[in-house]
Amino acid sequence: MRHILFIAALALPQAGLAASGERIQVTGEVIDTWCYFSGVMGPTDAVVGSAHHTCALWCSAGGIPVGLLTEEGTVYMVLKMEADPASAGGDTNLHIASHTITADGMAYERDGLNYLIVETITADQDIVEQTHDDFGVIPGFAIPEEAAQ
């Protein structure tokens, strides 16, 4: 009987567990969160825009969640894109990788992290940041030394 009561108690809503959201409209670049946060492909200015577009496609197709990087430097981890339950990563977002978009949705903050559920993309400006002029199509630091010779 105690097990049934314990399981029933877990099913009850618990105060403080659910974060309350705020409706926002935000503009930013759709980024590859793995490369942006890990630094594996270089500093943050090298993993945005046209220089990082191909890698952003590979990561998104591989299931890495996308983020939305605002001009102010805030990153929102995108949990859902336009009511598609499987759209935080994967090939559903390939058409907007590295694009600057304006999105309407619900923003959440928990434990210092920002999350976004995008309900509507209201503007898509394509790839705005032309970083390949500075970093090349593939940043030089990402090419193994033996391949660069």
Secondary structure, DSSP 8 states (H G I E B T S, - for coil): -HHHHHHHHHHS--TTTS---EEEEEEEEEEEHHHHHH-TTSSGGGSSGGGGHHHHHHHHHTT--EEEEETTS-EEEEEEETTBTT-SSSGGGGGGTT-EEEEEEEEEEETTEEEEEEEEEEEE------THHHHTTTTGGGS-HHHH-
